[in-house]
Amino acid sequence: MKVVIHEIAFGGKGVGRLEDGRVVFVPFVAVGEAVEIEVIRERRSYVEARAVSIENASPERVEPRCPYFGRCGGCSYQHLSAAEQGRLKRQQVEGVLRRIGRLGDVPVRETVPSPRDYAYRNRITVHLDEGAIGFFGQETGRGRPLIDVANCPISEPAVNALLARFRARPWRREGHCTLRADPAHAGGFLQTNDGAAEKLLALVAGLLPPPGSGTGATHLVDAYCGAGFFARHLRDRFEQTVGIEWDRRAVEQAQRDAAPHERYLCGDVAAALPDVLAVAPKGQTLLLLDPPSEGTTAEVRRAIVSAPPAEIIYVSCNPATLARDLASLGSDYEILSVTPLDMFPQTAEIEAIAHLRFKQA
Ligand SMILES: C[S@@+](CC[C@H](N)C(=O)[O-])C[C@H]1O[C@@H](n2cnc3c(N)ncnc32)[C@H](O)[C@@H]1O
């Protein structure tokens, strides 16, 4: 059976259509390719398949650098150029905003690339089971096999050196273990790709008015702040900054480096945000949201619209929950831009940064 791939869906699979009208999902293919497929799983409305052969290889194809690519569950796009990955990720963000958020007219900018396509991860979590040390395979669900991995080309050389040492003398027989390039890390969330994290900071700073212009917000609320990654770097642009985070160790670390006009609260954003926004000057407050992949809760969104800050910058690691949250804030806020950032090249993950302005501000 042959299908033509017309799109790569968010998650990394190519999309084609069978003669009977059902959609077919095929991994490790490219847009425009005519693919001979073998059906793996059939459902009423869609089919999962694998590519057996490709008639017309896409010009965007490149040689994958990892011997485990195709089996390891970590990467989806090593067979595609970095430029094509960026193009796909932008298209996927647009598609998800349209389908989930009904946000068809949001300006989605070009994807900001990572400075490195490979050797960028500063940490990995490897799993151990029955002598294998590595990552879970492509299959989903319970019982998926563990792929024994000796080297991970998307990770920094320092991380691969730790992996080699760990494999020589594993200090566990089963479970999992996180290997970090920075041995001094005290715990809590830390950005995984240092070069792309710099770009993320520059992108967020670039959404603010120029320093010294006398325009823009005077107060920053950094919700889901971790150890203060954004607040610390942006504090000179504000008269007051407040960070909210429930991981105590991260908050203690943020407090250690804090300037006098910079405060950190340890607690649930849903519980702390109403009080923080109630005393912040509405027309002068920027709310930065950087939640985990589940996005914000309805409680958090209610707190925002009850005491609406002038601007919101929403840093998301999941376009689907971003779309839901933007749709819910959409009657009060104008969505000025959404910018995808390729924090995790070769993988299907997408970071996206949305900039919102209160409609009556
Ligand atoms: C994606 S990380 C971002 C951290 C930080 N902005 C950074 O860039 O390093 C999300 C953070 O939110 C925290 N978090 C998750 N849910 C939370 C909640 N309901 N209340 C407070 N913090 C929460 C996590 O502990 C984590 O540090």
The ligand as an ORCA input file, in Angstrom:
! r2SCAN-3c Opt
* xyz 0 1
  C       9.116     24.528     33.250
  S       9.753     24.748     34.855
  C      10.276     26.427     34.739
  C      11.259     26.897     35.781
  C      11.927     28.245     35.543
  N      11.041     29.236     34.979
  C      13.175     28.100     34.692
  O      13.160     28.526     33.526
  O      14.174     27.572     35.192
  C       8.291     24.792     35.809
  C       8.489     25.054     37.275
  O       7.219     25.182     37.895
  C       7.222     24.549     39.161
  N       5.799     24.251     39.438
  C       5.008     23.350     38.829
  N       3.745     23.455     39.261
  C       3.734     24.438     40.190
  C       2.711     25.019     40.990
  N       1.431     24.607     40.913
  N       3.044     26.014     41.825
  C       4.327     26.454     41.918
  N       5.347     25.956     41.153
  C       5.042     24.958     40.313
  C       8.152     23.376     38.991
  O       8.697     22.989     40.239
  C       9.221     23.955     38.043
  O      10.265     24.539     38.772
*
